Amino acid sequence: MVVFAGSAQPRGAFHMTMDANDALETARAFPGATLFAAHTDGWVHFKEGAERLAAAFASFGVGHRLAAPEPGQPVLFAL
């Protein structure tokens, strides 16, 4: 499952993409899924990077469920 994380906050108080809590709730809702975090780093409006997201998942014992694709590298998903 691809999740748009990074807690993007381009302006104002609301977040355009998931924060770590949202991603953890998604993991709980889909217990058999591996979550591929996209859009976590690279622009100033991202408030939570890939390292912070990975730390949150690890602290809840579900770090093995989070995958971070390499920037610029394709990811193939089985259908």
Contacts in CASP RR format, 6 or more apart in sequence:
PFRMAT RR
TARGET T0000
AUTHOR 0000-0000-0000
METHOD contacts of the structure
MODEL  1
MVVFAGSAQPRGAFHMTMDANDALETARAFPGATLFAAHTDGWVHFKEGA
ERLAAAFASFGVGHRLAAPEPGQPVLFAL
1 26 0 8 1.000
1 30 0 8 1.000
1 33 0 8 1.000
1 34 0 8 1.000
1 35 0 8 1.000
1 36 0 8 1.000
2 35 0 8 1.000
2 36 0 8 1.000
2 38 0 8 1.000
3 18 0 8 1.000
3 22 0 8 1.000
3 23 0 8 1.000
3 26 0 8 1.000
3 35 0 8 1.000
3 36 0 8 1.000
3 37 0 8 1.000
3 38 0 8 1.000
4 17 0 8 1.000
4 18 0 8 1.000
4 38 0 8 1.000
4 39 0 8 1.000
5 17 0 8 1.000
5 18 0 8 1.000
5 19 0 8 1.000
5 20 0 8 1.000
5 22 0 8 1.000
5 23 0 8 1.000
5 37 0 8 1.000
5 38 0 8 1.000
5 39 0 8 1.000
5 40 0 8 1.000
5 48 0 8 1.000
5 49 0 8 1.000
5 53 0 8 1.000
6 17 0 8 1.000
6 18 0 8 1.000
6 19 0 8 1.000
6 37 0 8 1.000
6 39 0 8 1.000
6 40 0 8 1.000
6 41 0 8 1.000
6 46 0 8 1.000
6 47 0 8 1.000
6 48 0 8 1.000
6 49 0 8 1.000
6 53 0 8 1.000
7 15 0 8 1.000
7 17 0 8 1.000
7 18 0 8 1.000
7 19 0 8 1.000
7 20 0 8 1.000
7 46 0 8 1.000
7 47 0 8 1.000
7 48 0 8 1.000
7 49 0 8 1.000
8 15 0 8 1.000
8 16 0 8 1.000
8 17 0 8 1.000
8 39 0 8 1.000
8 43 0 8 1.000
8 45 0 8 1.000
8 46 0 8 1.000
8 47 0 8 1.000
9 15 0 8 1.000
9 16 0 8 1.000
9 45 0 8 1.000
9 47 0 8 1.000
10 16 0 8 1.000
10 45 0 8 1.000
15 47 0 8 1.000
16 45 0 8 1.000
17 39 0 8 1.000
17 46 0 8 1.000
18 26 0 8 1.000
19 47 0 8 1.000
19 48 0 8 1.000
20 48 0 8 1.000
20 52 0 8 1.000
20 53 0 8 1.000
20 56 0 8 1.000
20 57 0 8 1.000
21 56 0 8 1.000
23 35 0 8 1.000
23 37 0 8 1.000
23 53 0 8 1.000
23 56 0 8 1.000
23 57 0 8 1.000
23 66 0 8 1.000
24 56 0 8 1.000
24 57 0 8 1.000
24 60 0 8 1.000
24 62 0 8 1.000
26 35 0 8 1.000
27 33 0 8 1.000
27 35 0 8 1.000
27 57 0 8 1.000
27 62 0 8 1.000
27 65 0 8 1.000
27 66 0 8 1.000
32 65 0 8 1.000
33 65 0 8 1.000
34 65 0 8 1.000
34 66 0 8 1.000
34 67 0 8 1.000
35 65 0 8 1.000
35 66 0 8 1.000
35 67 0 8 1.000
36 67 0 8 1.000
36 68 0 8 1.000
36 69 0 8 1.000
36 75 0 8 1.000
37 50 0 8 1.000
37 53 0 8 1.000
37 66 0 8 1.000
37 67 0 8 1.000
37 68 0 8 1.000
37 69 0 8 1.000
38 69 0 8 1.000
39 46 0 8 1.000
40 46 0 8 1.000
40 48 0 8 1.000
40 49 0 8 1.000
40 50 0 8 1.000
40 53 0 8 1.000
40 68 0 8 1.000
41 49 0 8 1.000
41 50 0 8 1.000
41 71 0 8 1.000
50 68 0 8 1.000
53 66 0 8 1.000
54 63 0 8 1.000
54 66 0 8 1.000
54 68 0 8 1.000
57 63 0 8 1.000
57 65 0 8 1.000
57 66 0 8 1.000
69 75 0 8 1.000
END
